[in-house]
Amino acid sequence: MTKFYFEQGPIRPPSEAYSLLLRVTRNCPWNRCEFCHTYKKEKFSLRSVEEIKKDIDIVQEIVSEIKSLSWRYGFGGEITVPLVNLILQDPQHFSDGFRSVALWLHEGGKNVFLQDGDNLTLKTISLIEILRYLKETFPSIERITTYARAKTVSKKRVEELQELYRAGLSRIHIGLETGYDPLLQYIQKGVTAQEHIEAGGRVKESGISLSEYVVLGLGGRGMWHEHALNTAKVLNQINPDFIRIRTLKVLKTMPLYQKIEKKEFILLSDDEIVEEERLLINHLEGITSTFTSDHILNLLEEVEGKLPEAKEKMLKCIDRYLALSKKEKDNFRLGRRAGLYRSVEDLYKPELRSQVESALLQIETARPGGFEKALSDLMESFI
Ligand code: SF4
C-alpha cells in the first residue's frame, strides 16, 4: 500500500499516543544534548509546506479508505474495535502510517502531534498555513501540539505565537530538563535557565498551553540537590500548564555514557531519584501546574495531580515508597518495570505480588546478583 505512504518521525510524547503523528521538520537542529540519542547521526531539515500538505492529503485518502473498508466488512462506516484490530494486525497490507490513522480515527480523530524536535524553526507563516490546512481538512481536530526548543521559542514574538494559537496550535512541549545553569551547560542543552523562563512566559502569554519536561536523575550524584532546587525555582517562575517528569536512562548511544565510563558522572539509584523528586515537589510553590508522571521509566507513576492541592498527596506517595523495606522496594521496582504494578498499593495485591516474587526468583537463579542489571535491561527496552 505504498500509495498511502506519508512521513512520520521516530518519537512523540506519551500523552500523544493516540494522536495523528505528522512530520513537519526532520530531526533536531540542535542535536547536542548529552542525554538524548533520538536524532544523533541524523541531519536536520525543514520540510516544505507543499510536502506537508501532500501528506495531509494522503492522510485524508487513508481516512476515506478506512471508511470504505468499514462498509466492505459490514461495520456500516463506523471505525469499530474489530475493524481497527483487523487493520492493526495486518502490517503486511497496511503501513505503519495507515495503521496509526486507523487508531487515530477510532479515538475520534481529535488530536495531532507535529513531529520532530523543534518545529518552531519553521517560518511562522508556513506553520500557520500548515495548521490551517490541517484544520480545514479535518474539522474533527481539537488539539494540535508540537515539540519546540526554548531557544527557538524565545526568538518568536508573542504576537507570532498568538497567531499560531489562533491558527490552531494548542500546546508546545518544551524540554526544560533542569533549571540549574551549570547542569544545563554540562548536558549541552544550549539554553540558560533565564531563557527557559522567558520562553515559557511567552508561550503562556500567547494562550498556547505549555508542557515543561523535567528529567529526574539528570544531576547525577554531583548535582542532584541543585538540580531539584533550581528546577523548582524555574518552574515556580514559569507556572507551566503541565510539568512532565521522565527519568534518566543512559544508553551507550548517548554522549553522557562516556562520562559515566570515565566515572565523571555517577548515576543515582532509584531511591535517590525518588528523594530528588521529593525535594523538587516540596519546593514547587505558588503554581497551578498539573504534575504528570506519564513516562514508563518513572518509578512512581501515581505521583501526579494538580498543584497546589495535590502536593501533600504526592509527597505522601513518595514517603510511602521510601518507607518500604529493601525487599519490598526491590519487588516494587521490578513489578513496576515489568508493567505489573501501577502504584505502591499494588504491592498488597497477593496475585500480582507472587508473580513478581517468582520473576525475582527466576532472575536470582539465572543470574545470581544480577538483579540491578536485569532491571536496567528492562528499562533499556522501553527507550
Ligand atoms: S533539543 Fe531535544 S531533540 Fe534536540 S538533542 Fe536536545 S533533547 Fe534531543
Boltz pocket constraint, residues with backbone or C-beta under 6 A from the ligand:
constraints:
  - pocket:
      binder: B
      contacts: [[A, 28], [A, 29], [A, 30], [A, 31], [A, 32], [A, 33], [A, 36], [A, 37], [A, 38], [A, 39], [A, 117], [A, 149], [A, 175], [A, 188], [A, 189]]
      max_distance: 6.0
